[in-house]
Amino acid sequence: MQNSKPDYYNNLDKTYIKIWDLLEVGLAKRDAPFHIPIFISGNDSNFEGRIIVLRGLDKENKTLSFHSDIRSNKIKFLKSNPKGSFLFYDKEEKVQLRISCNIKIHYQNDKTKKSWKKTSHMSRQCYLGEVAPGLDSSKPSSGLSDEVDNSKYTIEESEVGYKNFCIIEAFILSVEWLYLAAKGHRRAKFFLKNNHVDKKWLIP
Ligand SMILES: Cc1cc2nc3c(=O)[nH]c(=O)nc-3n(C[C@H](O)[C@H](O)[C@H](O)COP(=O)(O)O)c2cc1C
């Protein structure tokens, strides 16, 4: 546990700034713990969490986003209940974030077009399976053809993957902060409104 107290320890405004700093590092750095949060979604009777790669962040509009396959199970959940929660943990920083959001699925629109163009040859592989992810398979399988498995496809050939590509955009409603410290943990909650943020401390 850290012994010196960071400047945000007893300061809600600085804690809020720290949240966005950590998210920005998570977006930019592949090896940052915040790069691969857990995204949780569900319906009345069933919840599922899964790791995703943080692909977008908009501080002004208070959104986070990631890429996915439109055929995946999470999309079915999100269509019936467009709510989701991200769980982040940074061991070094001793910070856990729980971020609750309203979800919008982007499919075959300007936003997906722009992102697909920037999607690398390697990342496109995920969208080149002919069978939907999560379906039963009679044998062990990546779901990809041998050519695709061995990256033997051109960028032009990978264009067919666009029909499976979507962006999940998450509009942040609230952020719950937990900071672990030997001299006393700190927990806080931030409610993100249109033009302002309500901030309060909680008992850890
Ligand atoms: C390191 C890592 C990164 C992943 N990134 C993504 C991602 O960005 N988007 C995604 O849909 N699935 C991603 N996955 C796979 C999901 O965790 C999950 O297995 C998949 O999306 C199917 O989930 P579902 O059946 O709940 O839809 C990733 C998995 C790992 C281990």
The ligand as a Gaussian input file, in Angstrom:
#p B3LYP/6-31G(d) Opt

LIG

0 1
 C       -7.942000      -9.170000     -23.918000
 C       -9.313000      -9.335000     -24.521000
 C       -9.844000      -8.307000     -25.282000
 C      -11.119000      -8.416000     -25.835000
 N      -11.653000      -7.369000     -26.537000
 C      -12.914000      -7.426000     -27.002000
 C      -13.533000      -6.299000     -27.621000
 O      -12.955000      -5.208000     -27.736000
 N      -14.799000      -6.437000     -28.060000
 C      -15.504000      -7.594000     -27.920000
 O      -16.658000      -7.632000     -28.335000
 N      -14.958000      -8.676000     -27.335000
 C      -13.687000      -8.629000     -26.861000
 N      -13.122000      -9.712000     -26.245000
 C      -13.879000     -10.977000     -26.172000
 C      -14.963000     -10.859000     -25.069000
 O      -14.357000     -10.912000     -23.794000
 C      -16.047000     -11.935000     -25.204000
 O      -15.469000     -13.207000     -25.081000
 C      -16.780000     -11.817000     -26.536000
 O      -17.041000     -10.469000     -26.863000
 C      -18.097000     -12.582000     -26.478000
 O      -18.888000     -12.037000     -25.459000
 P      -20.491000     -12.132000     -25.470000
 O      -20.831000     -13.546000     -25.793000
 O      -20.885000     -11.728000     -24.107000
 O      -20.998000     -11.185000     -26.520000
 C      -11.864000      -9.617000     -25.655000
 C      -11.326000     -10.640000     -24.865000
 C      -10.081000     -10.509000     -24.306000
 C       -9.546000     -11.632000     -23.459000

